[in-house]
Amino acid sequence: MSGDSAARRRLKIYRDEVKERHTPHWDLDTMSQAEFDYVMRHGLPDKRPPARIRLRNSLGVVAFGLLLCLLPTIYHWVKRLLGF
């Protein structure tokens, strides 16, 4: 028993801060009591970009898709107008 209790005393829990930053969810079990209390009082931070940036990114994707759809048509008419 003395070896078992010595092993328990030496047991330490290490927090991997890099993993926590890259984990997309909040694991409340790994937070200290102060961090947990702060999150419960103020809520979880919103890591999404602002709506203006999300809208700009969405419009960019739509414009690129339209360009890809219209590219064969543009190529056809340019080829026809130039007489190839």
C-alpha positions in Angstrom: 0.0 0.0 0.0 2.8 2.4 0.7 4.0 2.2 -2.9 0.5 2.9 -4.1 0.0 5.9 -1.9 3.4 7.3 -2.9 2.5 6.9 -6.6 -0.8 8.8 -6.0 1.1 11.7 -4.2 3.5 12.0 -7.2 0.7 12.0 -9.7 0.4 15.4 -11.4 -2.1 16.5 -14.0 -0.5 18.5 -16.9 -2.5 20.7 -19.1 -1.5 20.8 -22.7 -2.2 24.5 -23.6 -1.4 24.0 -27.3 -4.0 21.2 -27.6 -6.5 23.3 -25.7 -6.1 26.2 -28.1 -6.6 23.9 -31.1 -9.5 22.0 -29.7 -12.8 23.4 -31.1 -14.8 22.7 -28.0 -14.4 23.8 -24.4 -13.8 20.9 -22.0 -15.0 22.3 -18.7 -13.3 19.5 -16.8 -9.8 20.8 -17.6 -10.5 24.3 -16.4 -9.4 25.7 -13.1 -12.1 26.8 -10.8 -11.4 30.5 -11.5 -11.6 29.9 -15.3 -14.8 27.9 -14.9 -16.4 30.6 -12.7 -15.5 33.3 -15.3 -17.0 31.3 -18.2 -20.2 30.7 -16.2 -20.5 34.4 -15.4 -19.6 35.8 -18.8 -20.4 33.0 -21.2 -18.1 31.3 -23.8 -16.3 33.7 -26.2 -17.6 33.8 -29.7 -14.7 32.8 -32.0 -16.6 33.3 -35.2 -15.5 36.2 -37.4 -17.8 39.2 -37.6 -20.9 39.0 -39.9 -19.4 41.5 -42.4 -16.4 39.2 -43.0 -18.5 36.1 -43.2 -20.7 37.9 -45.8 -17.7 39.0 -47.8 -16.3 35.5 -47.8 -19.6 34.0 -48.9 -20.0 36.5 -51.7 -16.5 35.7 -52.9 -17.3 32.0 -53.0 -20.5 32.7 -55.0 -18.7 35.0 -57.4 -15.9 32.4 -58.0 -18.6 29.7 -58.7 -20.4 32.0 -61.2 -17.1 32.7 -62.9 -16.4 29.0 -63.2 -19.9 28.4 -64.7 -19.6 31.3 -67.1 -16.1 30.7 -68.2 -17.0 28.2 -71.1 -19.6 30.7 -72.4 -17.2 33.6 -72.3 -14.5 31.5 -74.0 -17.0 30.5 -76.7 -18.1 34.1 -77.5 -14.6 35.5 -77.4 -13.5 32.8 -79.8 -16.5 33.5 -82.1 -15.9 37.3 -82.0 -12.2 37.0 -82.8 -13.0 34.6 -85.7 -11.1 31.5 -84.5 
